[in-house]
């Protein structure tokens, strides 16, 4: 049951990332095509920067997780190699 919850958590994180990206894309489209007043444009740009920061954080977290998985995998492979060399 734990793996199902883990998969669900990963799916929710992915959705949040894709939702953030979609929101950013929408803001970019609105800023490019919209002739709103300056205050509205500034607000949209601020929202965009907030989303960019969140996306960057998510990517950095993912990068760290992938690196940890790689390190763990290499350690497991070295242990397996050492065990097979001893037999």
C-alpha positions as CSV (number, residue, x, y, z in Angstrom):
1,X,0.0,0.0,0.0
2,X,2.9,2.4,0.7
3,X,4.1,2.3,-2.9
4,X,0.6,3.3,-4.1
5,X,0.7,6.4,-1.8
6,X,4.2,7.2,-3.0
7,X,3.0,7.0,-6.6
8,X,0.1,9.2,-5.7
9,X,2.3,11.8,-4.1
10,X,4.6,11.8,-7.1
11,X,1.6,12.3,-9.4
12,X,0.3,15.2,-7.3
13,X,3.7,16.9,-7.4
14,X,3.9,16.4,-11.2
15,X,0.4,17.9,-11.6
16,X,1.4,20.9,-9.5
17,X,4.5,21.4,-11.6
18,X,2.5,21.2,-14.8
19,X,-0.2,23.4,-13.5
20,X,2.4,26.0,-12.5
21,X,4.0,25.8,-15.9
22,X,0.6,26.1,-17.6
23,X,-0.2,29.2,-15.4
24,X,3.1,30.8,-16.4
25,X,2.4,30.1,-20.1
26,X,-1.0,31.7,-19.7
27,X,0.5,34.8,-18.1
28,X,3.1,35.1,-20.8
29,X,0.4,34.9,-23.5
30,X,-1.7,37.5,-21.6
31,X,1.2,39.9,-21.3
32,X,2.1,39.5,-24.9
33,X,-1.4,40.0,-26.3
34,X,-3.1,42.2,-23.6
35,X,-3.2,45.9,-23.8
36,X,-4.1,46.2,-20.1
37,X,-3.1,49.1,-18.0
38,X,0.4,49.2,-16.5
39,X,-0.8,48.1,-13.0
40,X,-2.4,44.9,-14.4
41,X,0.7,44.1,-16.4
42,X,3.0,44.6,-13.4
43,X,0.8,42.3,-11.4
44,X,0.9,39.6,-14.1
45,X,4.7,40.0,-14.3
46,X,5.0,39.6,-10.5
47,X,2.9,36.5,-10.7
48,X,5.1,35.2,-13.4
49,X,8.2,35.7,-11.4
50,X,6.7,33.9,-8.5
51,X,5.8,30.9,-10.7
52,X,9.3,30.9,-12.2
53,X,10.8,30.8,-8.7
54,X,8.6,27.9,-7.8
55,X,9.4,26.0,-10.9
56,X,13.1,26.5,-10.4
57,X,12.9,25.2,-6.8
58,X,11.0,22.1,-8.1
59,X,13.6,21.5,-10.7
60,X,16.4,21.8,-8.2
61,X,14.6,19.4,-5.8
62,X,14.2,16.9,-8.6
63,X,17.8,17.2,-9.7
64,X,18.9,16.5,-6.1
65,X,16.6,13.4,-5.9
66,X,17.9,12.1,-9.2
67,X,21.5,12.5,-8.0
68,X,20.7,10.7,-4.7
69,X,19.1,7.9,-6.7
70,X,22.2,7.6,-8.9
71,X,24.5,7.6,-5.8
72,X,22.4,4.9,-4.2
73,X,22.3,2.8,-7.3
74,X,26.1,3.0,-7.7
75,X,26.6,2.0,-4.1
76,X,24.2,-1.0,-4.6
77,X,26.1,-2.0,-7.7
78,X,29.5,-1.8,-6.0
79,X,28.2,-3.9,-3.1
80,X,26.8,-6.5,-5.5
81,X,30.1,-6.6,-7.4
82,X,32.1,-7.0,-4.1
83,X,29.8,-9.8,-3.0
84,X,30.2,-11.6,-6.3
85,X,34.0,-11.2,-6.2
86,X,34.1,-12.8,-2.8
87,X,32.3,-16.0,-4.0
